[in-house]
Amino acid sequence: MGTPWDARRYDETSEPQQAWASEVVKRLNGIPPDATVLDVGCGSGRVTEALLSLVPKGRVLALDASSDMVALAQQRLGDRAEVWCQDVLDLSLEQAVDAIISTATLHWVPDHDQLWPRLARALRPGGALEIQCGGAGNIRRVRDVIDAVARELAPELVGWSPWVFASPQETERRLQSGGLRFDSLLA
């Protein structure tokens, strides 16, 4: 089952996510123009579109768990990128890619112990992994309010979250156990 999103509304209001994404895309400068890049959580395709200019002779693959997001991305990108609806935890590519990029997405993936090995299998040895997502403490005040309301109205939901906001140490451990080597992990 895909994740429900109002893709058009997201596309119209995603300026903060686009700003974060531009920083991540900049880190791919210097990637060969014939590289294959995978955009995990492509949303409405705005970041995917930026990736196309980085690899004019390459391929851009993009996936999202929301069928509404995928439909809008396909409309935006046409046949310039391969876009499909899939949960990243089900990702299986025939050929490894040169780079994987993901912005404002992976904190929505419920199982990071499965996530990182899945991405490691999709990435060629020595490939680039450029990720931006929420981390530990990212929405602490929001979580405090949610838990306060839950204590009063639904105590069984106290502490429950649809997001994984892992610490740098947790992510480093998962990257290493997933088979990924890295140069730096920014908090």
Phi, psi and omega in degrees: 000132179283168179271127181283131177216151170268094189298318181295316179297316178302314182301323182284336187241016188264027179303317178300316180296324179292323178296315178299317182296323181298325177293321179291317180298322179302327181291348177268000177306138181095355176294141181303142183295346179255016182289160172252126184239138177249126176257109181267119184081052188292346180056226184277003173093006181293318178289320178303320179299319178295324179296326180302324180288337179285330184233067185298338179252005184255203180233144173238123177251144182214136177225154175209151180279351181260122179294327177294318178296316180298318179300317179291320178297317179297320178297316181293318191263340183057226182265013180286339179219153174268116185237132178214161180266119180194146171286134182299334179290348176257007184297130174210110181259148177290324179230142178293152181258163180279333181208146173236133178233145176206131179229134175054039185229310196295342174291347175276347181278123189285340186231091181288340175292330174272329185300306188295318174297326179297315178292323179300319179292332181277345186256132178294152176304132181083001180289169182262133176240110182241110188233141169225124176202169180297149180230180183311132179080358185305319181232040185307313182294322177296315179298321178299317179294315179301314180295323178297316178293318180298319179305323182278319189254332184207074186304333180293346180262358178299128180087346179286145178210142174280355185248156171243107177253084185281152175282163175303323180293317178298316181293319178301315178299316181293320177300312181295315181290337177278355177093014180260135173257149182215154178274320180205150176235112182271134179281000000 
